Amino acid sequence: MKLINKLGVLLFATVAFSSCQKYLDPWEYTLLTEKQAFTVASYMDAMPNSAYGILSENFTGIYMPNATDEAENVNELDATQAFNSGSWNKFNNPDDYWANAFKGIRVIDDFLNGTDTTSWSEFQYSNPTLYNTRLKSLCRDRGEMRFLRAFFYFELMKRYGDVPLIKDKVDLTTVDISKYPRMPVDSIIEFIAKEIDICTSRGAYALTQTQKDELMKNNKKALPSPYRDTIAVYYASTGTDAARQGRATLGSALALKAKALVYAASPQFNPTGNVEKWKRAALACNDVMKLPAKYYSLQSTYAALFQMKTVWSNEFLFARKFGVFNSFEVANFPVSIPGGKTGTCPTADLVDDHEMLDGTPFSWSNPLHAANPYNNRDPRLKLNILTNLDKFNAVTPIECWTGGSAGPNVFLGTKTGYYLKKYVNQALDLTKGQTGAKILSVMRLGEFYLFYAEAMNEAYGPDADPMGYGMTALAAINKIRNGRTDVKMPSLLPGLSKEAFRQKLMHERRIELAFENARYWDLRRWKIAENYLNGDIHGVEITKVSDVPLTFNYQTKVVEKRVFDGTKMYLYPIPQTEIEKASGVLTQNPNW
């Protein structure tokens, strides 16, 4: 390890190398050599599980909606407060992703390298059943590992911009660190697209049938990698593949490619407004829209998507299954519910942005609106947020007013006058230690209708479909506004300009994807974060006026002054320890 530290290899796997975490060393699998690890099926299956485990670690950390204008955490010591106060830096970043991502990439690089010539040919004739089973598993594992490598690089790119691109197993004893500088975002995006084309067998980088046949003819030892690294269209909740549900599928891969291309076309990474990038993104989004409806379709109700139970939805393009626990409920039950600590408090800024049921804006200056501020609103308001006197678990009214059992005067009472409802399993009794299973949607079809609408608008305008995809930007956004039984908002009408539609699209993403970790990144990729994260966020001060009839007065109040420095905070700083250990190969992001 001394040689590794001297060379500064830590630019791409800090934790793993410097602290000697042997996450893929052979003896971790109780084998004498690493080579042996790739001859034993059980150990080969464990390596993809390890990569998925690293991925899951990144979904159980801080809750980023509290670092946007969506919410404020009741706890002043919550990690997101560093973002809100602008005190995060290259030494202290609560969402530092660098080490974990490159740890996962190293696991994947080693796996793909180690299995590159594995064919299980010794069983081809002696035990054909075992041969087919192992080969099928190997092909899927390799395809899923390519997806995960692309996923890790997307998460790195959107945080840090240019990052080192490491595609092969690194020999730690002979590594030349100069070969791993930061690569441009466009190169990272192209690598992601290539990985997805390989594991889906479609797209510009996919092999033609002629190329596959030629490779098969000339390769006697193993199936060629680009041919065999494919993933399944879907994993059903029953049957022989039920245990793989929650792993990457064809839908996951196509969605990741489309999402990466939308980010690449967005103003943050496309400052010249190159429309060709939007056209490419629209094509990739169309591939997601064309996935078989048998496997991928919008959930009939919005509410059912976020109940955090064991029911799988066909709307999930990629989702992670977690074991039973109740920490999210402990953190986010209103303080008036036994065991609750409030946690995430939705802002009045978000609440006020929910339209009236007829599609017009809500306004406190309208006496009719102000008299009953939470009636006749976009249904997603009450599906995502608990407002004053809403009933918890359909039983207990939440008293958000000053003097109420969940008001701001109570220890851990709401800061904003609101409580989080989305994702919270209200059926749990925390006093009895009840827990529940969790399924977290990482990418879902509803978001991709909006990605499609955005890309189509930027490429062709809101009402045009010159490529014959079968859906305009306008049709896609209206599918989200009124395509479910519990969300029926008026359709947007034809004739909007590209600019006007863009504003409608931004609004729709804000409402539809509230608390889904989209807003934090949307504001950055649109290059408008300083307009929303560098100023006041608001709540409501609720005062009870009378008991009979029960009436309240609502007054907007400032909850917190947020800080966002647009000269540097659109990208994360690379951890300073990485800069120092990289012997000048790594450069820091601007102004950090």
C-alpha positions in Angstrom: 0.0 0.0 0.0 3.0 2.3 0.4 3.5 2.3 -3.3 -0.1 3.2 -3.9 0.0 6.1 -1.6 3.2 7.4 -3.1 1.8 7.3 -6.6 -1.4 9.0 -5.6 -3.7 6.5 -7.2 -6.4 7.7 -4.9 -7.7 10.1 -7.4 -10.1 7.4 -8.4 -10.7 5.1 -5.4 -9.8 7.0 -2.3 -11.4 4.9 0.4 -10.6 1.6 -1.1 -6.9 2.3 -1.7 -5.8 4.6 1.1 -7.5 2.8 4.0 -6.7 -0.6 2.5 -10.3 -1.6 2.2 -9.9 -4.9 0.3 -13.4 -4.9 -1.2 -12.3 -7.0 -4.2 -9.1 -8.6 -2.9 -9.2 -12.4 -3.5 -8.9 -13.3 0.2 -12.2 -11.5 0.8 -13.7 -14.5 -0.9 -11.6 -16.9 1.0 -9.6 -17.8 -2.1 -5.8 -18.0 -2.5 -5.7 -16.0 -5.8 -7.9 -13.5 -7.5 -7.8 -15.7 -10.6 -9.6 -18.4 -8.7 -12.4 -16.0 -7.8 -13.5 -16.0 -11.5 -13.8 -19.8 -11.7 -16.3 -20.2 -8.8 -19.9 -19.3 -9.7 -21.0 -18.3 -6.2 -18.1 -15.8 -5.9 -18.8 -14.4 -9.3 -22.4 -13.8 -8.3 -21.3 -12.0 -5.1 -19.4 -9.4 -7.0 -22.4 -7.8 -8.8 -24.2 -7.9 -5.5 -21.3 -5.9 -4.0 -21.7 -3.3 -6.7 -25.4 -3.0 -6.1 -24.7 -2.7 -2.4 -22.4 0.3 -3.1 -25.1 1.8 -5.2 -27.7 1.4 -2.5 -25.4 3.2 0.0 -26.0 6.4 -2.0 -29.7 6.3 -1.5 -29.7 6.1 2.2 -27.8 9.3 3.0 -29.0 12.8 3.4 -32.4 13.9 2.0 -31.6 16.5 -0.7 -35.0 18.1 -1.0 -34.2 19.8 2.3 -31.4 21.6 0.4 -33.8 23.1 -2.1 -36.8 25.4 -2.1 -39.0 22.3 -1.6 -38.3 21.8 2.2 -36.5 22.7 5.3 -35.4 20.2 7.9 -36.6 20.9 11.4 -33.1 20.0 12.8 -30.6 22.8 12.6 -27.8 20.2 12.7 -29.1 18.3 9.7 -26.3 17.8 7.1 -28.3 19.6 4.4 -28.0 22.9 6.5 -24.5 23.1 5.1 -25.9 23.6 1.6 -28.5 26.0 2.8 -26.0 28.2 4.6 -23.4 27.9 1.8 -20.8 26.6 4.3 -20.0 23.4 2.4 -16.6 23.3 0.7 -13.9 21.1 -0.7 -13.1 19.8 2.8 -16.7 19.2 3.9 -19.3 18.2 1.4 -22.3 16.3 3.0 -23.1 14.7 -0.5 -19.6 13.8 -1.4 -20.0 10.9 -3.9 -16.4 10.6 -5.2 -15.0 7.7 -3.1 -18.1 5.5 -3.2 -18.6 5.9 -6.9 -15.0 5.0 -7.8 -15.1 2.2 -5.4 -18.1 0.8 -7.3 -16.4 1.4 -10.6 -13.3 -0.6 -9.5 -15.5 -3.5 -8.5 -17.1 -3.4 -11.9 -13.9 -3.0 -13.9 -12.3 -6.0 -12.0 -15.4 -8.1 -12.7 -15.7 -7.3 -16.4 -12.0 -7.9 -16.8 -12.0 -11.1 -14.8 -14.9 -12.7 -16.6 -14.0 -11.6 -20.1 -12.9 -15.1 -21.1 -15.2 -17.0 -18.9 -17.4 -19.3 -21.0 -18.2 -22.3 -18.7 -17.4 -24.4 -21.8 -16.3 -27.3 -19.6 -20.0 -27.9 -18.9 -21.3 -27.4 -22.4 -21.6 -31.1 -23.2 -21.2 -32.8 -19.8 -24.0 -30.8 -18.2 -25.9 -28.7 -20.7 -28.5 -27.5 -18.1 -25.8 -26.2 -15.7 -24.0 -24.7 -18.7 -27.1 -22.7 -19.9 -27.9 -21.6 -16.4 -24.4 -20.3 -15.7 -24.0 -18.7 -19.1 -27.3 -16.9 -18.8 -26.4 -15.6 -15.3 -23.0 -14.5 -16.5 -24.4 -12.6 -19.5 -26.9 -10.8 -17.4 -24.5 -10.0 -14.6 -22.0 -8.5 -17.1 -24.8 -6.5 -18.7 -26.0 -5.2 -15.4 -22.4 -4.3 -14.4 -22.1 -2.2 -17.5 -25.3 -0.4 -16.5 -24.0 0.2 -13.0 -20.7 1.5 -14.3 -22.7 3.9 -16.5 -24.9 4.9 -13.6 -21.9 5.6 -11.3 -20.4 7.8 -14.0 -23.6 9.7 -14.6 -23.9 10.4 -10.8 -20.2 11.6 -10.8 -20.7 13.8 -14.0 -23.7 15.6 -12.7 -21.9 16.5 -9.5 -18.4 17.2 -10.6 -18.5 17.7 -14.3 -15.3 16.4 -15.8 -14.0 13.3 -14.1 -11.4 10.6 -14.7 -12.6 7.9 -17.0 -11.4 4.4 -15.9 -12.6 1.6 -18.1 -10.2 -1.2 -17.4 -8.8 -3.0 -14.4 -5.9 -1.0 -13.0 -2.7 -2.8 -12.1 -1.8 -1.1 -8.8 1.9 -1.9 -9.0 2.5 -0.4 -12.4 -0.2 2.3 -12.7 0.7 5.5 -14.5 -1.4 8.2 -12.8 -0.9 10.6 -15.7 -3.3 8.4 -17.8 -6.2 9.3 -15.6 -6.8 13.1 -15.8 -10.3 14.5 -15.8 -12.1 13.8 -19.0 -14.6 16.3 -20.6 -18.3 15.8 -19.8 -19.1 15.0 -23.4 -16.6 12.1 -23.2 -18.3 10.8 -20.1 -21.7 11.1 -21.7 -20.4 9.2 -24.8 -19.0 6.5 -22.6 -22.4 6.2 -20.8 -24.2 5.9 -24.1 -21.8 3.3 -25.3 -22.2 1.2 -22.2 -26.0 1.3 -22.6 -25.9 0.5 -26.3 -23.8 -2.6 -25.5 -26.0 -3.9 -22.7 -29.2 -3.2 -24.6 -28.0 -4.4 -28.0 -29.4 -1.3 -29.6 -28.2 2.2 -30.5 -25.2 3.6 -32.4 -22.7 1.4 -30.6 -24.6 -1.8 -30.7 -23.3 -4.6 -33.0 -25.1 -5.5 -36.2 -26.2 -9.1 -36.6 -23.5 -9.5 -39.3 -20.9 -8.4 -36.8 -22.3 -10.7 -34.1 -22.2 -13.6 -36.5 -18.6 -12.9 -37.5 -17.5 -12.6 -33.9 -19.2 -15.9 -33.1 -17.5 -17.6 -36.0 -14.0 -16.4 -35.0 -14.3 -16.6 -31.2 -14.3 -20.2 -30.0 -13.5 -19.7 -26.3 -16.2 -17.3 -25.2 -19.1 -15.3 -26.4 -17.8 -11.8 -27.5 -18.4 -9.3 -24.7 -20.6 -6.8 -26.6 -22.8 -9.7 -27.7 -23.3 -11.4 -24.4 -23.4 -8.4 -22.0 -27.2 -8.0 -22.2 -29.9 -7.5 -19.6 -33.4 -8.7 -19.4 -36.4 -6.7 -20.4 -38.1 -7.2 -17.1 -37.9 -9.2 -13.9 -41.4 -10.3 -12.7 -42.3 -10.5 -9.0 -43.0 -14.2 -9.4 -41.2 -17.0 -11.2 -37.6 -18.1 -11.5 -36.3 -14.5 -11.8 -38.3 -13.0 -8.9 -35.1 -12.7 -6.8 -33.6 -10.4 -9.4 -36.4 -7.8 -9.2 -34.8 -4.5 -8.3 -31.8 -5.1 -10.5 -31.3 -3.4 -13.8 -33.5 -4.2 -16.8 -33.8 -3.0 -20.4 -36.0 -0.2 -19.1 -33.4 0.8 -16.6 -30.7 1.0 -19.2 -32.7 2.9 -21.8 -33.9 5.3 -19.1 -30.3 6.0 -17.9 -29.1 6.8 -21.4 -32.0 9.1 -22.0 -31.6 10.9 -18.7 -27.8 11.4 -19.3 -28.5 12.8 -22.7 -31.1 15.2 -21.3 -28.6 16.5 -18.8 -26.0 16.7 -21.6 -28.4 18.9 -23.6 -29.4 21.1 -20.7 -27.9 24.6 -20.3 -25.4 23.6 -17.6 -23.6 21.2 -20.0 -24.7 22.7 -23.3 -24.0 26.4 -22.9 -24.2 27.1 -26.6 -27.7 25.6 -26.9 -26.7 23.0 -29.5 -30.1 21.8 -30.6 -28.7 18.5 -32.0 -28.1 17.4 -28.4 -31.8 17.9 -27.7 -32.7 15.9 -30.8 -30.5 13.1 -29.6 -32.1 13.3 -26.2 -35.6 13.2 -27.7 -34.7 10.1 -29.6 -33.4 8.4 -26.5 -36.5 9.4 -24.5 -38.7 8.0 -27.3 -37.0 4.7 -26.8 -38.2 4.7 -23.2 -41.7 5.7 -24.3 -41.8 2.7 -26.7 -41.0 0.1 -24.1 -43.6 -2.7 -24.0 -46.7 -1.6 -22.1 -46.9 -5.1 -20.7 -43.9 -4.3 -18.6 -43.8 -0.5 -18.2 -46.8 1.7 -17.8 -48.0 4.6 -15.7 -49.4 3.6 -12.3 -53.2 4.2 -12.4 -53.0 6.3 -9.2 -50.3 8.7 -8.1 -50.8 7.9 -4.5 -49.9 4.2 -4.9 -46.4 5.0 -6.2 -45.2 6.3 -2.8 -46.7 4.1 -0.2 -43.3 2.6 0.3 -44.7 -0.9 0.7 -43.7 -4.2 -1.0 -45.9 -3.8 -4.1 -43.9 -3.4 -7.3 -45.2 -0.9 -9.9 -44.8 -1.2 -13.6 -44.0 2.5 -13.6 -40.6 1.7 -12.0 -37.9 1.8 -14.6 -35.3 1.3 -11.9 -36.0 0.9 -8.2 -34.2 -0.4 -5.2 -35.6 -2.8 -2.6 -34.7 -2.2 1.0 -35.3 -4.3 4.0 -37.9 -3.6 6.7 -37.2 -0.5 8.8 -38.9 2.6 10.1 -36.2 5.2 10.3 -37.8 7.3 7.6 -41.1 7.4 9.5 -39.3 8.2 12.8 -37.6 11.1 11.0 -40.8 12.4 9.3 -43.9 11.6 11.3 -45.3 14.8 12.7 -44.1 15.5 16.2 -47.7 15.1 17.4 -47.8 11.5 16.3 -46.1 9.3 19.0 -42.5 8.5 17.9 -42.4 11.3 15.3 -39.6 13.8 14.9 -41.0 16.0 12.1 -37.9 16.1 9.9 -38.7 17.4 6.5 -41.0 20.5 6.5 -42.3 21.4 3.0 -42.0 25.1 2.1 -44.9 27.5 1.4 -43.1 28.2 -1.8 -43.8 24.7 -3.0 -47.3 24.6 -1.6 -48.2 27.9 -3.2 -47.0 26.7 -6.6 -49.7 24.0 -6.7 -52.4 25.3 -9.1 -56.1 25.6 -8.4 -58.1 22.7 -9.6 -59.1 24.7 -12.7 -55.4 25.2 -13.6 -55.2 28.9 -12.6 -52.4 30.0 -10.1 -53.1 30.1 -6.4 -52.8 33.5 -4.7 -53.0 34.6 -1.1 -54.3 37.9 -2.3 -57.4 36.3 -3.7 -59.9 36.3 -0.8 -61.6 33.1 -2.0 -58.3 31.3 -2.1 -57.1 32.6 1.2 -60.3 31.6 3.0 -59.8 27.9 2.2 -56.3 27.8 0.9 -56.0 24.0 0.6 -59.3 23.3 -1.1 -59.8 22.9 -4.8 -56.1 22.6 -5.5 -54.0 20.3 -7.6 -54.6 16.9 -6.1 -50.9 16.2 -5.8 -50.8 18.8 -3.0 -52.7 16.6 -0.6 -51.0 13.5 -1.9 -47.5 14.8 -1.1 -48.0 17.2 1.8 -49.9 17.3 5.1 -51.6 20.7 5.6 -53.4 22.1 8.6 -56.0 19.7 10.0 -55.3 17.0 7.4 -55.8 13.6 9.1 -52.8 11.4 9.7 -53.6 7.8 8.8 -57.2 9.1 8.2 -57.7 9.5 11.9 -55.6 12.1 13.7 -55.9 15.8 12.6 -52.5 17.5 12.4 -52.8 20.8 14.2 -50.3 23.1 12.4 -51.3 26.4 14.0 -49.4 28.2 16.7 -50.7 26.6 19.9 -51.7 23.4 18.2 -50.2 20.0 19.0 -48.0 20.1 15.9 -47.5 23.8 15.7 -44.2 25.7 15.6 -44.4 26.4 19.3 -43.9 22.7 20.1 -40.4 21.2 20.3 -39.6 19.8 16.8 -42.9 21.4 15.6 -43.0 22.3 11.9 -41.0 25.3 10.8 -43.1 26.0 7.8 -46.7 25.1 8.7 -46.5 21.8 6.7 -45.4 18.2 7.1 -44.2 15.6 4.6 -46.7 12.9 3.4 -44.9 11.5 0.3 -43.1 8.2 1.0 -44.3 8.1 4.7 -45.9 4.9 5.7 -48.6 6.3 8.0 -49.8 2.8 9.0 -46.8 2.1 11.2 -47.2 2.3 14.9 -43.8 3.6 16.1 -44.7 3.0 19.8 -44.8 -0.7 19.0 -41.6 -0.6 16.9 -43.5 -1.6 13.7 -41.4 -1.6 10.5 -42.2 -1.8 6.9 -40.5 -2.8 3.6 -39.4 0.0 1.3 -39.1 0.2 -2.4 -37.5 3.4 -3.6 -38.1 4.4 -7.2 -34.8 5.7 -8.7 -36.2 6.3 -12.2 -39.9 6.0 -13.1 -41.9 6.3 -16.3 -43.8 9.4 -15.2 -40.5 11.4 -15.0 -39.6 10.3 -18.5 -42.8 11.6 -20.0 -41.6 15.0 -18.7 -38.0 14.4 -20.0 -39.6 13.5 -23.4 -41.7 16.7 -23.3 -38.7 18.8 -22.4 -36.5 17.3 -25.1 -39.1 17.5 -27.8 -40.0 21.1 -27.0 -36.3 22.2 -27.1 -35.7 20.2 -30.3 -39.0 20.8 -32.3 -41.4 22.9 -30.2 -44.4 21.9 -28.1 -46.8 20.9 -30.9 -44.5 19.3 -33.5 -43.6 15.6 -34.0 -41.5 15.8 -37.3 -39.8 12.5 -36.6 -43.0 10.6 -36.2 -42.5 9.4 -32.7 -46.2 9.4 -32.1 -46.3 12.0 -29.3 -45.7 15.7 -29.1 -44.3 17.5 -26.1 -47.7 18.8 -25.3 -49.3 15.4 -25.4 -46.6 14.0 -23.1 -47.0 16.7 -20.4 -50.8 16.4 -20.5 -50.5 12.7 -19.9 -48.9 13.5 -16.6 -51.4 16.3 -15.8 -54.5 14.1 -16.2 -53.5 10.5 -17.0 -54.2 9.0 -13.6 -57.5 8.5 -11.8 -56.5 10.6 -8.8 -54.8 13.5 -10.7 -57.0 15.3 -13.2 -55.6 18.7 -14.0 -56.7 20.7 -17.1 -54.7 20.0 -20.3 -52.3 22.6 -21.5 -53.6 24.0 -24.8 -51.8 24.1 -28.2 -50.2 27.3 -29.4 -47.7 27.9 -26.6 -44.3 29.3 -27.6 -41.2 27.2 -26.9 -40.3 29.6 -24.1 -43.8 29.5 -22.5 -43.9 25.7 -22.7 -40.5 25.5 -21.1 -41.9 27.4 -18.1 -44.9 25.1 -17.9 -42.6 22.1 -18.1 -40.4 23.4 -15.2 -43.6 23.9 -13.1 -44.9 20.4 -13.9 -41.6 18.8 -12.9 -41.6 20.8 -9.6 -45.1 19.4 -8.7 -45.0 15.9 -10.1 -41.5 15.1 -8.8 -41.6 16.9 -5.5 -39.4 15.2 -2.9 -38.0 12.8 -5.4 -34.5 14.3 -5.5 -35.2 15.9 -8.9 -35.5 19.6 -8.0 -31.9 19.8 -6.6 -30.5 18.7 -10.0 -33.0 20.4 -12.2 -32.2 23.9 -10.9 -28.5 23.2 -11.6 -28.8 21.7 -15.1 -31.2 24.6 -16.1 -28.6 27.1 -14.7 -31.3 28.9 -12.6 -30.3 27.7 -9.1 -29.3 31.2 -7.9 -32.9 32.4 -8.6 -34.3 29.9 -6.2 -31.6 28.9 -3.7 -30.0 32.2 -3.0 -32.8 34.0 -1.1 -35.6 33.6 1.3 -37.7 30.4 1.7 -41.1 30.7 3.2 -43.6 29.1 5.5 -47.0 30.1 6.9 -47.8 31.4 10.3 -51.2 29.9 11.2 -53.3 31.5 13.9 -56.6 30.2 15.1 -59.3 32.9 14.9 -62.3 31.0 16.4 -63.4 27.6 17.5 -67.0 27.9 16.2 -66.8 27.9 13.4 -63.2 26.7 13.3 -61.3 29.4 11.3 -57.7 30.4 10.8 -55.6 33.3 9.6 -52.6 32.5 7.4 -49.7 34.8 7.1 -46.6 34.0 4.9 -43.3 34.2 6.8 -39.6 33.9 6.0 -38.2 30.7 7.4 -34.6 30.9 6.3 -32.2 32.8 4.1 -30.5 30.5 1.7 -27.1 30.9 0.1 -26.1 29.8 -3.4 -23.0 31.1 -5.1 -23.5 30.8 -8.8 -19.8 31.3 -9.5 -18.9 27.9 -8.2 -21.8 25.9 -6.7 -23.2 24.5 -9.9 -20.5 21.9 -9.6 -19.3 20.1 -6.5 -15.6 20.6 -5.5 -13.5 17.6 -5.9 -12.4 16.5 -2.4 -9.2 18.3 -1.6 -7.6 15.2 -0.4 -7.9 13.8 -3.9 -6.4 16.9 -5.4 -3.4 16.7 -3.1 -2.7 13.0 -3.7 -3.0 13.2 -7.4 0.4 14.8 -8.0 -1.1 17.6 -10.1 -3.1 15.4 -12.5 -6.4 16.5 -11.0 -7.5 20.1 -11.2 -10.1 21.6 -8.8 -13.4 22.9 -10.1 -13.6 26.7 -10.6 -13.5 29.0 -7.5 -13.3 26.2 -5.0 
